Amino acid sequence: MNGRRQLIPTLLACTTLLLARAPALATEIPSDPVIQPAPTAEVPGDPTGSAAATPRAAAAQATSAAGDQPDKLAGERPAQPAALHWLTVDWDASLASKYLFQGIDYSDGKPVLQPEVTVSVRSFSAILWVNHDLHTQQPNEVDLFLQYNVGIPRLDLTTGYARNHYPHREGWDPSQEVYLDLSCDAPLSPSLSVHYDFDAGKGSYSTLSLDREVPNPLRTMSAGLKLYYQNNYYEATGFPSLELHIGTEQAIGPFKITPSMSRFITWPNGGFRDENAVSATWYLAVNVAQTF
């Protein structure tokens, strides 16, 4: 009991001493060390190290500096440069055995090159498409598309406007279209595209598509069909063709390579009979694409 009575005054004395020393102890605690930036790596051909001012180099420096800090700073990451998620630029080009529009041959069986550039700002896109005839060495179709995309659960909707110009095609007048494309996240990936030409064509044309992936352990493959229909499009009504196609996709560096093969099946119907009949044919193409 006497030991307890002696211990209490001792604890009170120690507490009073610590409180009296608290201001002095606060001034003696060192402040957090200043984080120095990582040394600038010298880029070959750039002895000044100015290349580190680029966003990619700055991000690499920030990551290196954060990794060198003590564990207590491990959760503190410097701000990364914001990616332009609202802007994308895509280009692709197809080398094809001929120019077929809904199975109708517009290049007299000669090979063509068809480049395309797409610039998208969020849901808005502008697309420039060109058909270059490799036999005549001239472009004979230039199409401009302006479109808007709406994505809802299991359904994708795109509506837009197209301006079609036909240089080096005698007797072909420019034309204009509005269109609606629908695709559904469902078995066989069904999609429907309807274009209405309110200018020179004065009619519509549609495409119903079904596609599915083909199991392959080496690369992505797909197979499908497209049924084409025209309603008074340039005074023709009927089914010009049915396309059966197969393709494979392979990534090589930043590029996506897609070779494909199609068989167009035709039969006499509506406005596609006799002298207006469409011939059955094969179609081969290789597409190269890149996204920035």
Secondary structure, DSSP 8 states (H G I E B T S, - for coil): -HHHHHHHHHHHHHHHHHHHHHHHHHHHS-------------BTTBTT-GGGGSHHHHHHHHHHHHHTS-GGGTT---------TTEEEEEEEEEESS-EETTEESSTT--EEEEEEEEEETTEEEEEEEEEETTTTEEEEEEEEEEEEEEETTEEEEEEEEEEE-TT-TT---EEEEEEEEEESSTT--EEEEEEE-SSS-EEEEEEEEEEEE--SSSEEEEEEEEEEEEEETTEEE---EEEEEEEEEEETTEEEEEEEEEEE---BTTBSGGG----EEEEEEEEEEE-
